[in-house]
C-alpha cells in the first residue's frame, strides 16, 4: 500500500511537472545545487557513516570508491546540476513537421515520459543525477538506492525535497523508497499503473532481475565488457597512453577498460611496454600467447574460464593476442561487447570495419572508452548508459527522458 501511495503521488506530481515552465524547473535545479553546497557538512557526515558500515561489511575498494563522497565530488555534483540548467529544455520542442495534402499541419512534439523508477546500488551521486534530469524534463521519479548508501541518500533527498518546496513544485516529484526490504523492489517492478519506465543502475544481476520480473518497460544499461583493440597500424606509444587512461583513471566506472586485445604483429613490442607501464598499478590476466610476452609484469596470472566475461571494476585487466581485427571483433561478439569499445589504428579500412561490426552503444577510434559519459558528450549529467537497442543508446540525457505525441492542426477538418 505504501508503494501504491507513492505511485499515485508521483503520477499526480508528473501531471503538474508536465506543464511547469522551464524557468520554474531551472529555479528548482539552482536551489538544489546551492543547497548541496550549503549542506555539505551534513551530507559528508552521512556519507562517512555509509563508508564506515561498508568497510565493516567487507565491501571492496572499488565499491567503496563508488560510494564515497568528498568535498571535491560534492562540488562536482552541484556543478553538474548547474550544467543541466544551461541545457535546452526538450519538452515542447518539435521533432519534425509537415503539411498534409488535406491541409492539416502535422508535427511530433516532445513530452515527458511521466514517472521514472530508478533502482541503483552504491552510487549516491545517482540520486542527484536522476532528480536533476527528471525535473528538467518534467518527469517525476521514484528512487531506490542500495542499503550501502542509505544515510547519504536520506540526506540528499532531504535537500532535493526542500528545494522543490522553495520552487513551489510538488515534493512527490522526487520520492525515495527508504526501507531496504528487497520485496519492495519487486513491488516497484509491478507498479505499471503509475510508473512508465524502470532504469536499473548496477551489476548484471540487478539488470537480469528487473528484466525478468518487471511489468514496466526496462532500460538495460551500465553493464558490458569494455575492450580496446590495438591494431598493427597503431601508434604504439600513443595507444599505451590511451590504454592506461582507460584502465587506471577510475577503474570502478562502468566505462573503464576490462579487456585489451593486441594484434599479433605488434604484440611482441607492445606488451612488454604495457607490463612496464602498468607495473605496481594493474594486475594482468592473460591467455598463453599474451602471458609469454608479459613476463616482466609483477602481477600476472593465467586467464581462467569466465575471466574475459568479467567486468572487473578494479585494477585488473584481461589481455589477449589476436590475429587481426576480424578475430578481435569475433572475440568481442562472444564476450558481451555492448557498452564502450575502441580500436587504436591508423587504418581507415580497419576503423570502419570495427565501427560497423561492433555492436556496442559507444564505439571509439583512437580514444579512451572513458569518454562514454553524459557530461563528456555535452548532455549534462546522465540518468544511465543504455546498452540496449530500443528507445535510447549510450548516455541517457534529457532527450532520452522524453517521448513524443503527434499534434495535428487543421481548420475543422473531418476525415473523408
N, C-alpha and C positions, 0 to 999 in steps of 0.2 A: 504493500500500500504506500510505503514511503516513496519508492521509486515512481509509482504512478503519479503521486502528487508532484514530484519533481518534474516528471514528463509534462503534466498539464501546465505547470507554471512556466516551463521552458517554451512550450508551444505558444502560450499567450505572450511571453516576452518576445518571441520571434516575430509574432504578428506586429508588435509595436516597433521592433527594430527595423522591420522591412520598410517602414515609411519614415524612419528617422533621417534627418538631414545629414549630409557629410560633415557639416560644421559641428553638429551635436556629437556625432561619433568621434570626430577628431578631438573634441574637448575632453571626452571621457578618456581617450588614449593619452592625452597630455597630462591629465591628472594622475593616471596610473603611473606614468614614467616619473613624475615628480614625487609621488608617494612612495615609490620603490626606493628612491634615494633618501627620502626623509625618514623612512622606517628601516634603514639598512641595519641598524644595531639589532633590532628585534628579529629581522629576517635571518641575519647571520647567526644569532644566538640559537634560533630554532634549527637552522641547518647544522650547527655544531652538535645538537642533540641527535640528529639523524646520523651524522658521521660516527659519533660515539657508539650508537646502537649498531650501526653497520659493522664496525670493527669487532664488536662483541659477537656479532652473528657470523663473523668469518668471511665477510664479503671480500672479493678480490680487489686488488688495487685499481683495476680497470673500472669496476663498478663504483668504487669509492670516488674515482675521478669524475664519473658521470654525475654522481650525487652532489659533489662539492660545489658550494657557492663561496665566493670570497668577494672582497670589495671590488676588485677589477671586473670579475664576471658579472656582478650585480649592476655595475655601471654600464657594462656592455649590453645587458638585457634591457635596461632602461633606454639606452640609445637605440636599440633595435625597435622598441615601441615608438620612439620619436620618428624613426625612419619610416614606419608604417604610415604615420600621419602625412608624410610628404608624398606618399604614393597616390596615384589616381584611384578614386573610388570607382570600381567597375559597375556597381549597381546602377541600373537605369541606362547604361550605355547600350548602343545598338550594334549588334554584330554585323548585320548587313540589312539592306532594304531594297525593295524594287516595287514597281507599279505593274499590276497585272493588266491583261487586255480588257478586263471588265471595269477598270478604273480604280480598283482597290489598291491602296498602298499597303504593303506587307513588310513587316520587319521582325527581327528577333531581338528581344530586349533582355539584358542580363538581370536576373533576380537572385536573391539569396536562396540557399538550399533549404533553410528552415532551422532545424535543430540538429546539431552535430554532437555525437557521443565519442569521446576520446578515452581510450584505455592505454595507459603508459606505465613505464617502470621507473627506474631510478634516475629521472631527469627532471628536476624541479623547474628548470628554465622552460620546459614544455608547457607548464601551466600558464606562463605569461605569453608565450608564443601563440598558443591556441586562443587564449582570450583576446589578444590584440587583433589577430587576423579575423576571427569570427565577428568581433564587434565592428570592424571596418567594413565587413561585407554583409552586415545586418543579420547575422546568424546567432542564435542562442547556442550555448554549449553546456553539456553535462560532462564533467571530468571525473576520471577515476585513476588516481596515481597509485603507485606501488606503496606498500607499507614502509619501504625504506625511506620514503620522502614525506612521511606523514606530517611531522612538525613543520617542515619547510612549506609544504603546500597549504597547511592551515593558515600560516601567516601571510602567504602570497594571496590566497583567496580573500582574506580579510581586507587586504589593500585594494584588490580589484573591486569588491562589492562596495567599499567605502567610496571609491572613485565613481562608480556607477550612480550612487545616490547623489553625489555632488553634481553630476552631469544630468540629473533628472531622467535617468534611464532605469528600467526595472532591474532590481538586484538579481532576479532569476535569469537574467541574460547570461550569467556565468554561475553555474552551480557545481558543487563538489560532493562526491559520494565519500563521506567521512569514514564509514565503517569498513574495516579491512576484509570483511567476510567475502570470500570468493563467490558465494552463491549470488551476491548482488551483481556481479559481473554477468552471470548467466541470465539474471532477470533483465539487466540493461539490454542485452542482446536480443531480447524478445519484445522490447518496448516499441514495436513498429507503429503503434497508433500515434506515437508522439515524436519519435526520433527518426530523422531522414537519412542519416549516414553514420556509420561506425568507422573510426580510424584507430587501429591498434598501432602503438609505437613500442616495439620491444623485440624480443627474440622470436625465433621460428615457432616455438611452442605456443606463444600468445597468438600469433597470426593464424596458426592452424586451428586453435580452439575457436577463435572468432569466426573464421571462415566456415567451420563445420557446424556451429551452433547458432549463428545469427539469422534472424528473420528480416534483418535490415541490411541493405547493401553495405559491403565492407570494402574499404580501400586497403589493399595489401601493399606494404612498403617498409623501407628501413632495414630490410634484411637481404643479403645476397653476398656471394663471394666476389670481392673486387680483385681484378687481375691487371697486371701490366705485362705486355709482351715487348721484349727488346729485339727488334728486327736486325738482320745482318747489316743493313744500311745505316743504322742509327749512329748518331754521335755518342760514343760510349761515356765520355766524361759528363756530358750534359744529361744523359739518361740516368747516370748514377745519382746526380743531384735530385732528379725528379723522383726516383725510387726511394731515396732516403726521406724526402719530404712526405711522400705518400704513406710511408710506414711509420715514421718516427714522430711527426709533428703532433698528432693526437691519436694514438693507436686505438683508443676506446671509441672513436667515432665510427659510424656505420659506413663511411666512405673511405676509411683507411685501407691500405693495401693488405690483402691476405695472401695472394699467390703471385710469384714472379715467374714468368716463362721467358726463356732465353734461347735465341736461335743458336743451333749447334755450331755455326760457322764463327760466332764471336764469343761463345761460352768460355773457351779456354782463356781468353783475355779479360772478359767482363767479370766472371765470377770470383776470381782472386781479388779484383778491385773491390767487389761487393763485400767479401769477407773482411778485408782490411777496414773498409769504411764503416761497417756496422758492428765490428767487434766492440764488446762492452756495452752495446746498445740493444742488440736483437739476437734472439735465439733462432737458428735456422733449422728448418725441417726439409730434407732434400731426398729426392729419388736418386738411385745409384749414380747415374751419369753426372748429375749436379754435385753429389756429395764428394766425388773424387776431386773435382775442381775447387771445392770449398774447404780443402784440407786444413788451411790455416785458421779457420773460424774457431773461436773459443767455445761457443755453444752450438753444437751441431749434432743432429741425430738423423737416423733413417726415417723416411716418411712411412707411416703405417696406414692401414686401411682407414679411410674416413678423414685423413688429415687435409686432403685437398677439397673437402666439403665443409671445412671448419671456418667459420667467421671468427678470427682469433680475438679481436678486441683487446689485444695486448701486444707486447713486444716480441711477437713470434711471426715468422714469415716462412711460407712454403715456397720451395724453389724447384723448378723442373726445366730440363733441357728438352727442346722440341726441334723437329726437322725443319720447320718453317711456319709461315703464317697460317697455312691450312691446318697443320696439326695443333697450333695454338688455338685456333677457332674451335676445332673439334673438342679439345680439352675443356674449353670454356662452356661449350654446349652441354657437356656431361656434368660439369661441376657448378651449376647454378650461377652462371654469369647473368645477373638480372639487375644489378644496382649500378655500379660505376666501373668502367674498364677502359684501358688505354693502350695505345701502341706507340712505341718510340721508333721512328722510321724517317728516312729521307726519300722513301719511295712513294710516289703518288699512287702507283698501282696498288701497292700493298695497303696503303692507308685507306683507299676507297673500298678495297675488298673487306678490310676489317670493319669499317663503318657500316657497310651494307649487310655484313654477315652476322655481326654480334647483336644479340637480342636484348642488350642492356638498356635501362632507362636513360643513361648518360654514357656517351662514348667520346673519348678524347684522342687527339693526335698530338703527341709531344707535349702533354700537360698532365699534371697530377690529378689523380682521382679525388683528391681532397677539395676540388672546386665544386663538387655537387652539393650545393648549399643555397638556400633561398637568398641569403644576403649577398653571396658571391655572384649569383645570377641577376642581381638587381631586383629581386622580387620582394625584398624585405624579409622578415622572419618567415619561417616555413611551418606549415602545420604537419607535414610529413614528407618523406621522399617515397613517392609511389613507384612500385616496380611492376605493377600490372599494366594491362594494355587498354583498358576501357576507362573512359572519363578523363583521367589525368595520369601523366607520367612524369617522373623526376620530382624535383622540389615543388611542393604544392603551395603556391602563394595565393594572392587574392582572387584572381580569375578562376582558379581551380576550386574555390569555395562558392562558386555561383553556378546556377543553371540558367535556363532562358525560357521565355514564353514567346509565342507568336502573337504579334499585335497587328490586327487588320483594321484599317480605317477607310471608310467609304461615305458616300452621300446617300444613306438609306437604301442600300443595295440588297434586294432579295436575290436568292440563288435561282437561276432559271432551270 
